[in-house]
């Protein structure tokens, strides 16, 4: 599980996060169009949402492997 990678995108693909099976963040990709110095809060929210969604995929996979 630790060697697997999980990826999630939010905001229509504007922010993508990649984590491993240990729950470590490996990468965060931000499309330039979403960067707006006047709305940093939106970007921060998108990053948090992408990371949380990727971690959720790790947990779901762990649960599926344990039950199957």
Secondary structure, DSSP 8 states (H G I E B T S, - for coil): -TT-EEEEEETTTTEEEEEETTS-EEEEEE-GGG--TT-HHHHHHHHHHHHHHHHHHHHHHHHHHHH-
